[in-house]
Amino acid sequence: MNTIFNVKNYGALADGVTLDTAAFQRAIDECNKAGGGEVLVPCGDYVLATVFLKSNVRIRVEKGACILGSLNFYDYAPQEKIEYPLYQDQSHSYFDCSMFVGRNCENIAIVGEGRVDMRSVWDEDNVRDIVHRGPKCIALKECKNVEISISRIDHVTDLAVYFAGCENVDVHGISMRVYIDGISPDNSKNVRIYDCDVEAGDDAIVFKSSYTLNRLDICKNIHVKNCRLKSRCTAIKFGTETNGGFEDILVEKIDIRETRITGIAIESVDGAVFDGITLRDITMRNVGAPLFIHIGKRMRGPAGREIGAIKNVLIENLVAEGPYEPYEIVAWNYDSFVKNDTLQYPWRMGVFGYTNDSTNATGEEPWQITCNVCGLKGYPLENITLRNVHLHLDGGVQEFDPVVPEEPKPYPEVNTYGRFLPAKGIFFRHIEGLTLDNVTIKTDKPDVREDFVFENVNNLLIK
């Protein structure tokens, strides 16, 4: 039985002009009907819109092959109709408007030394009402036994690799430069993400636990290692869709560079319970705020949910340093793309209300948002450990308000309690069990604030 299904044998022209979607779909369907095998994409330039994956089909994109996104947004499948309430962002609600779509598939893969270039196709008419976001690259829902390992994915205008309710997923060996999120596990289990290099206009690697499955679920048993990350927003983020939970997650050996807002953000704002999160061996250079851990009460979800919890978090062997200087980076949304906005100044983050492009032009004034690790009154963080953490920050604050608001802003971001908190290093509040073991703070500019400030922190141990 022939288990290799060459897309050229099914009509793909690979001329970089003709839409080869139908040929790809025929090859996938025939491979599935034959009981499985490999869909081969040999050397050439293939223009593709939406194809639907099938079980037991392995797509191999050979070296020298490039899959090009159709430049006509209307070639892609329209977003599907959903009959149940949507509580999460639309990008995490719809799957069909993507290049590769998988639903309830098993034993699927997209691998090879070739590449995918979505070619910056935006929803110019905003027919989806998602601020012009275009198609995703890979969108999987409730799939099992998945491998994604293609050498490059570029110029995606919505989530690049998004999978929800999936099990046994390997994402590895990918370099990507994309405008929105890079790699996004949502309510997925037994996931391994490794040896990836992600530059993202939004978040680089971002974990979700949303209601997109129309039920509560959980991210569990996830291992991320050996990745380089660069982001216009946050490099490693848990949130903001946080309904279900996160358990047994290990992130290690990560190099974060030139990231505008936050290096690591752990947020429970919609009722999620975090239990057992370890991040270790992390280096950061030129990152806005290295750390943000936060319980909030946005509670976007069905009525009656309780405020969430974050417990048993270990962060060890983390070094963050400057120099804090301008850098080139991918655009981070449609407007940014249209303006060819690719030069980022760390001290210019006007979209979040920190400052704007007409002030602090040289970065001489204080700009760096204070790291904060905070529960809520009555809902403390539990058992938080920072070990061998060294933050070399910009500093420069000479005046600050010593009173920090009790209520956070509705949307969780590192400035949720304000810009310059009473600590120049980390502001801690509402915690039951906090250990600081060899944690140091250094600033380039003189700063009058204490290294750490603790409010309503019980069982504090400083070594």
Salt bridges, closest charged atoms under 4 A:
ASP29 OD1 - LYS54 NZ 2.74
GLU38 OE1 - ARG60 NE 3.24
GLU80 OE2 - ARG103 NH2 2.81
ASP89 OD1 - ARG300 NH2 3.02
ASP96 OD1 - ARG103 NH2 2.89
ASP117 OD1 - HIS155 ND1 2.90
GLU142 OE2 - ARG215 NH1 3.07
GLU147 OE1 - ARG58 NH2 3.14
GLU147 OE2 - HIS172 NE2 2.86
ASP154 OD1 - ARG152 NH2 2.73
ASP158 OD2 - ARG128 NH1 3.74
ASP158 OD1 - ARG133 NH1 3.52
ASP158 OD2 - LYS136 NZ 3.69
ASP170 OD1 - ARG192 NH2 2.84
ASP197 OD2 - ARG228 NH1 3.09
ASP197 OD1 - ARG257 NH2 3.44
GLU199 OE2 - ARG177 NE 3.39
ASP202 OD2 - ARG133 NH2 3.71
ASP203 OD2 - LYS237 NZ 3.76
ASP217 OD1 - LYS189 NZ 2.62
ASP217 OD2 - ARG215 NH2 3.25
GLU241 OE2 - HIS92 ND1 3.68
GLU241 OE1 - LYS208 NZ 2.84
GLU241 OE2 - ARG300 NH2 3.24
GLU247 OE1 - LYS220 NZ 3.64
GLU252 OE2 - HIS223 NE2 2.66
GLU252 OE1 - ARG280 NE 3.00
ASP255 OD2 - ARG228 NE 3.33
GLU258 OE1 - LYS230 NZ 2.86
GLU258 OE2 - ARG285 NH1 3.96
ASP270 OD2 - ARG298 NH2 2.65
GLU316 OE1 - ARG387 NH1 3.20
GLU325 OE2 - ARG285 NH2 2.75
ASP341 OD1 - ARG232 NH2 2.90
ASP394 OD2 - LYS445 NZ 3.13
GLU406 OE2 - HIS430 NE2 2.65
GLU407 OE1 - LYS297 NZ 3.26
ASP437 OD2 - ARG387 NE 3.54
ASP444 OD1 - HIS392 NE2 2.59
ASP447 OD2 - ARG449 NH2 2.90
ASP451 OD1 - LYS424 NZ 3.22
GLU455 OE1 - ARG429 NH1 3.55
